């Protein structure tokens, strides 16, 4: 009887130990010898977005090349149309070809800028008569030459350029008939002075310096007086158009600074001029 009782107690103890082990180790996971379960996060995939390099301008040139690259052909077509619509009587389209001093010039032009301007000029055809285009080069500052050089923004400019008014990069030349200081009735000159007056009135900090010149016909003293009268005549027109006199200076230099040969009529005509220098 006693052995049976002990058997029952033993079985009860074994069941209790087994139940405790199952609850503590298997269910709660507190047993020291049980390997700790590790949860690994799914590996995050690195997504590298392909970003296209934005062009430096609508038209650009690769270093050492005169071949223009168009970033957007549809936009360029629209720009050509817009540029052509700005055509006006007595004006020409100046196209500037940019270049750096250290670039290799493998063209027949004096510099890579002129070669690039020539290529840009061809791109205006047939939308614009290329006889209206003046080619110029523009030397860019800097020792480090970029791989891509902008060639559109600010490189297309309509300027007054005819027999009486020549708007250059540094100044503007107004040409006078022989021995003339009388009232100016030339439409090309008056049209340009209208534009100049509007710019000066809109920019009160701008200044304009008028310098009169003559050819070498006559004596030096009379030519000096004549050159001053020509400069003052332009000054009077600008003031009449509303420009402040404080924005204008005028001087005469007579025959002392010719820009052409006085031995020919064509050369003397170029020397009879007023130079307009705008100081911004």
C-alpha positions, 0 to 999 in steps of 0.5 A: 500500500505504501509503495503504491502511494509513493508511486502516485506521488512520484508520478505527480512530481514528474508531471509537475516538473514536466509542466513547469519546464514546459511553461517556463522554458517553452512558453515563456522562454526563460531557460538559460540554455534555450537559444535566443531567437533573433528577428532579422529585419528585411534588408533595405534596398537602396534606390538610386534615382537616375538624375539627368544632368541639366544642360547649362543653357538651351544651346551650349558648346562642349569644350574645344568644339564649335558644334552647337548642342541644342538641349530642347529642339522644340523650345529652340524653334520657338525661340528662333521665331521669337527672335525673328519677330523682333526684326526692325528697320535699321537693326541687325542681330548681333550673335556672340560666340563665347570662348575661353582663352585656353580652348583649342581652336581647330577652325579657320576662324581667328578664335573659337568664339567667331567659329561658334558665332558662325555656327549659331548664325547658320541655325537662324536660317531660313527663319531669318535673313542671315544678311541681317546677322552680325557675328562677334566673339565674346572672350569669357573670363576664368582660367578653368574651362567648363566642359559645357559652355552656355551659348544662348542666353544674352548672346543674341541681341538686336542692335541699331546698325545702319548708315547713320547709327552703329550700336557697337559693344562699347559705344554707339556712333552717330554719323553727321553729314559734312559740316553739319550741326543743324537740326537732326531729321534723320529717322534712324538717328531719332529712333535710336535717341528715342530708345536711349532716352527711354533707357536713361529715364528708366535708369536714373543712375545711368550716365551718358558721355557724348564725344563729338568728332570731325574729319580733317577738312578745315582748320583745327580750331574750327573743327574743335568748335564743330565737334562740341556743337555736334555733341551739344546737339545730341544732348539738347535732343535727349533733354527735350525727350525728358532725360535729366541734364545731370545724366549727360556730359558732352565734349568735343575732340575735333579732328584729333581722334580719327577712326578712318582714313581722312584721305577718302570720302568714306573715311571722312564720313566715319570720322564725322561722328558723335560717340555715345558712351553709356555708363551704367 
